């Protein structure tokens, strides 16, 4: 198996090293793992691409490249440049430092990379490690992801789901904020919403007198609806959420059909 890996925390991020180990085991001794990751951290860029300016790409080592662009840029660079003659069989993104459950998924560069891979017709899985008081100060806060990542990917690939939708699936996997020994299992979940919390901005004045706004996240310990991603993560389960790039509100299409007849 030939696997392309990327992330949004940057090519030197510790979570990428965890993903390299996961991908190497999945690829097997006859397989290949190729890395095309952002040269610098790209957290929160979502599915953006560098449409109005070029992306510089540099080879850092064997099968290892850094691109001065977004995670989605890295996937396009991997598919159409680095591996243009030998396309990957699978794209993995992560392991993100922090969860991409619930509304976080909409901002995530980790998910943006997986979404781009799906649009390119490739199977893709994004993986993120939830942080919390039980693992944030641990020697290895990515322990749960490292212990269960290979099995989760294999289970997703073995499902071999077929659909008539023109938009391919990609998968959002979030490992719970606990150490490996305390992981309770795996759950297939819908994306949730942390009601009453959202991203915001916090203003600060620089010594020069100029005003700056820092983006500020909400409380990550708020559970989503029972059975949805963040709720399951906070209960100690790995959440697996199938996703598509189709943003259509299909329930509204049906409900509003007569109003727009």
N, C-alpha and C positions, 0 to 999 in steps of 0.2 A: 504493500500500500504506500502510495506517495501522499504525504500530508503537508499542507501549508499551514503554518501557525502565525498568529499575529496577536496584538493586544491594543489597549489604549493607554496603558501606564508607561509605555516606552520600552525600548529594546533592552535596557539594563534593569528592568523591574524584576523583583524576586518572583512574582507570580508567573512570569514568562518562563523562568527556569523550571517551575513546577509543571507547566504545560509541556515543556520540552521532554521531561521525563515521561509524562503521560503519552505523548505522541510517539516517542521512541518505542515504548512497550507495545502500543497499538500497531505501529508500522512493522514491527518484527525485524529479524536480522536481515531479511532480503529487501526491506522497505527503505524509504527515504523520508526524512523530515527536513523541510525547508522553512526558514524563518524570514519573513519580511515584516518588520515592525517599525513603528514610528521612532524617529531619532530622538524625539522629546515627548514628554507626557501629553496626551491628547484626551484626557478625561472630559466627559461632558459634551463632546462634539457631535454625538449622535451619528447620523448617516451622512454627514457633510462630505463633499469631495472638493478638491482644489481645482475648481472649474475655471477660474480666471487667472491662474498663474501656474507655472510648471512645478513639478515635484522632483527634487534632486534625490537620487538613490545611490547608495554607496555599498560596496561589498565589504563586510566586516570580517569575513572568514568563510570557510567552506559551507556552502548552503545557508549563508547568514547575511542578510541585507538590512540596512536601515534606510528608511525613506523619510524625507522632511515633509510629511503630510499626515493626513488623517488615517485612521484604521481602514476606512473604505478605500482610500487611495492605495494603501498597502496591499489590499486584496487585488485591486485592479493591476497594480505593479507586478504582483506575483503571477497572476493569471495571464497577463498580456505581454509581459516582458521577461521576468526571471524564468518562468516555466511555460513560455509560450509554445514550445514544441512538445512538451511532456506535461500536460495539465494535471493538477492534483486530483486525487480521488476524494479528498475530504479537506475541509477547512475548519480549523479550531481557533477560537479566539479567547484570550484570557491568560491565566486565571486572574480575573480582576480583583484588585484590592478593595473589598467592599461589595455589598450586594447590588444586584441589578434586578431585584424583584419589584413588583408593583409599578408605580409611576416612574421609578428610576430607569426602567427599561427604555423609556421614551427619550431619555437624554444620553444614553450610554453609547460611547464609542465602541465598546466591546460588542454590543448588539449590532451597532452599525456595520461592523466588519462582517458579521454573520449574515446580516440582511443583504449586503452587497454580494456575498458569495452565492446566496440563494438566487438573486437576480441574474447572476452569471451561470445559473443552472447547476450549481454544485451543492452537495450536502454540506451543511454547516451547523456547528454547535458553539454557542457562547457559554463560557463557564465563569462563575464569579464566587468568591468566598465572602460570605456574610461575616461581619465583625461584630463582636459583642463582648461583654465582660468575661465570658468564659474562655475566650481565645485571643483577644486583642493583645494581651501582654505575654502570651505563650512563646516559648522558644521558637515554635513553628506555627504561626497563625493560619497557615495554609494546610495544616495537617489533614483536615477532613477532605479537602479537595484532592490532595495527594493520595490519600488512601482509597478513595471511591471513584476517582475520575475515570480510570480505565474501564471499570465495570459499567458505569453510567453510559459512556459512549458506546460500548459494545451492545448494551441493551437497546439504545436508541437505533443503532444501525440494524440490529436484528429484527426490529419491528417492521421494517420495510413497508412503510405505509404508502399507499397509492391514492392519488386524488385527481379529479378532473380539473381542479383549479389551475389556471395558467400561472399563478404565483406559487413558486416552490416553498416548501416549509424550511424554516430554520428553527433551532431549538435554544431555549433559554434555560440553562441549568444553574441553580443557586445552591451552594453547600451551606448548611446551617452554621450558626455562630457558636459552635461547640467543638471540642476535640474529637478525634476520630472514634474513640471508645464510646462516646456518648451519642453518636449518630444513630437514630432509631430506624432508619430505612429510607426508602425512596417513594415519592408520591407524584403522580401525574396531576398537574394543577392548571387552573386558569390563572391569568394575570389578575392580580388584585389591585386595590387602591387604598392607601393609608388615608382614611377620612380625617380631615381637620389638619393635615400637614401638607406642606408643599415647599418648593424652593422659593427663596426670597432674596433680598439684597440687604446688606448692612453697610451704611455709609461711613466713611472715614475721611478726615481732612489731613492732607499731607503737610509737612513743614512749609512747603512752598505756598500753601493756601489753596491748592487745587483739591477738588472733591473727587473721591474715588468710591466706587461701589463694589463690594465683595459679594459674590454669590454665596448663599448660605443654604445648606440643606435642612430638612426637617427631621423630626424625631424618628429614628429608624427602629425603635422598639414598639411602635404602634402596629398591632396586628391588622391584617386585611380580613375580608370575610372568611368564615370557616371554610377550609378546604382549598383556599387560593394560596398563591405562592408564598408571600411573606408570612402568612399565618402558619403554614406548614414549616417554614424555615425556623420560626421562633419556637416551634414545638420540637425541633430537633431533626426534622426530615430534610432530605435533599429534594428540591422541587425541580420538576422537568416540565417545561411549558412549550408546546408547539406553537409557532408563530408564523405569520405571513406579512409581507409588505403591503397587502391590500388594506387600505384604511377605510374602506366603505363601511358605513353603519348599516348592515343588512337588515337589522330589526326595524330601523327607520324607513328603509325602502318599502318594506311591506306595509308598515302602519300608515305611511303618508301617500300611498299610491293613489287613493281616491282624491286627495287634496290637490294633486298636481295632474289630474287626468285632463 
